[in-house]
Amino acid sequence: MTALTKEQLLTPVPVELEEVEIPQMGGSVWVKGMTVSERTRFENNLRGKNEQAGKIKAQQVRERLLVQCVVTEDGTRMFSLDDVEKLGQQRSDVLEPLIDVVQRLCGMSNTDVERTAKNSEATQESNSS
């Protein structure tokens, strides 16, 4: 395997965009991965300004992932944070395949998602002490 140069590592690789079928709804949506900066902002935004807000955000980490990564075909976000509650009311068998693809495209395992949620809650608890 060839060693990469600094310049090669600093040249952005395009973020993947993938169409995901939702058979229960008779159609498909597009999902995209995140850059490192987007993932950092996503994780930092899970920390609320107070303990209760942080816990709510941490509990909604999967819905917030969908807000971040479900896009139109041209890459524009389909949802906003105002849609988090409604996404949480959708059947899990409808959204789980999307969450799985988002996690794969973002390089996030289930453990990463759980750890992010727990870290957000722990940060809130230590900030409130």
C-alpha positions in Angstrom: 0.0 0.0 0.0 1.3 3.5 -0.9 1.9 6.0 1.9 -0.2 9.2 1.4 1.3 12.6 1.5 0.1 15.5 3.7 -1.4 17.2 0.6 -3.3 14.1 -0.3 -4.8 13.9 3.3 -5.7 17.5 3.2 -7.6 17.2 -0.1 -11.2 16.6 0.8 -12.8 13.4 -0.3 -16.4 14.1 -1.4 -19.0 13.2 1.2 -21.0 10.2 0.1 -24.6 10.6 -0.9 -26.8 7.5 -1.0 -30.4 6.8 -2.0 -32.3 4.7 0.5 -35.6 2.9 -0.3 -38.4 3.1 2.3 -40.7 0.4 1.1 -43.3 1.0 3.8 -43.9 4.5 2.3 -43.4 3.5 -1.4 -40.4 5.7 -2.1 -36.9 6.7 -1.3 -34.8 9.5 0.3 -31.2 10.6 0.1 -28.8 10.5 3.0 -25.3 11.9 3.2 -22.3 11.4 5.4 -20.6 14.2 7.4 -17.3 15.8 7.3 -15.2 15.8 10.4 -16.2 19.4 11.2 -19.9 18.6 10.7 -19.6 15.6 13.0 -17.8 17.7 15.7 -20.5 20.4 15.5 -23.2 17.7 15.6 -21.7 16.2 18.8 -21.1 19.6 20.4 -24.7 20.6 19.6 -26.0 17.7 21.6 -24.9 19.5 24.8 -27.7 21.7 25.9 -27.4 24.9 27.8 -28.8 23.3 30.9 -29.0 19.7 32.3 -32.6 19.0 31.1 -31.9 20.3 27.6 -28.8 18.2 27.3 -30.6 15.0 28.4 -33.4 15.6 25.9 -30.9 16.2 23.1 -29.0 13.1 24.0 -32.1 11.0 24.0 -32.9 12.3 20.5 -29.5 11.6 19.0 -30.8 9.3 16.3 -33.5 11.8 15.2 -30.9 14.6 15.2 -28.7 12.4 13.0 -31.6 12.2 10.5 -32.0 16.0 10.6 -28.3 16.4 9.9 -28.1 13.8 7.1 -31.4 13.3 5.2 -31.2 15.5 2.2 -32.8 16.2 -1.1 -31.1 15.0 -4.2 -29.2 18.2 -4.6 -27.8 17.9 -1.0 -30.1 20.4 0.8 -31.2 19.2 4.2 -34.8 18.0 4.2 -35.5 18.5 7.9 -34.7 21.1 10.6 -34.4 20.8 14.3 -38.1 21.7 14.5 -38.8 18.2 13.0 -37.0 16.2 15.7 -40.1 15.5 17.7 -42.1 14.4 14.7 -39.3 12.1 13.5 -39.4 10.5 16.9 -43.0 9.6 16.4 -42.4 7.7 13.2 -42.4 3.9 13.2 -39.0 2.6 14.0 -39.0 0.0 11.2 -39.4 2.9 8.8 -36.5 5.0 10.1 -34.0 2.4 11.3 -32.8 1.6 7.8 -32.1 5.3 7.3 -30.3 5.6 10.6 -28.2 2.5 9.7 -27.1 4.1 6.4 -26.4 7.5 8.1 -24.2 5.8 10.7 -22.3 3.9 8.0 -21.8 6.9 5.9 -20.6 8.9 8.9 -18.4 6.2 10.2 -20.5 5.9 13.4 -21.2 2.6 15.1 -24.1 2.0 17.5 -21.5 2.3 20.3 -20.4 5.7 19.0 -24.0 6.9 19.0 -24.6 5.6 22.5 -21.3 7.1 23.7 -22.1 10.5 22.2 -25.5 10.5 24.0 -23.9 9.4 27.3 -21.1 11.9 27.0 -23.7 14.7 26.4 -25.6 13.7 29.5 -22.4 13.4 31.6 -21.3 16.8 30.4 -24.6 18.3 31.5 -24.5 16.6 34.9 -20.9 17.8 35.6 -21.8 21.4 34.4 -24.8 21.5 36.7 -22.7 20.4 39.8 
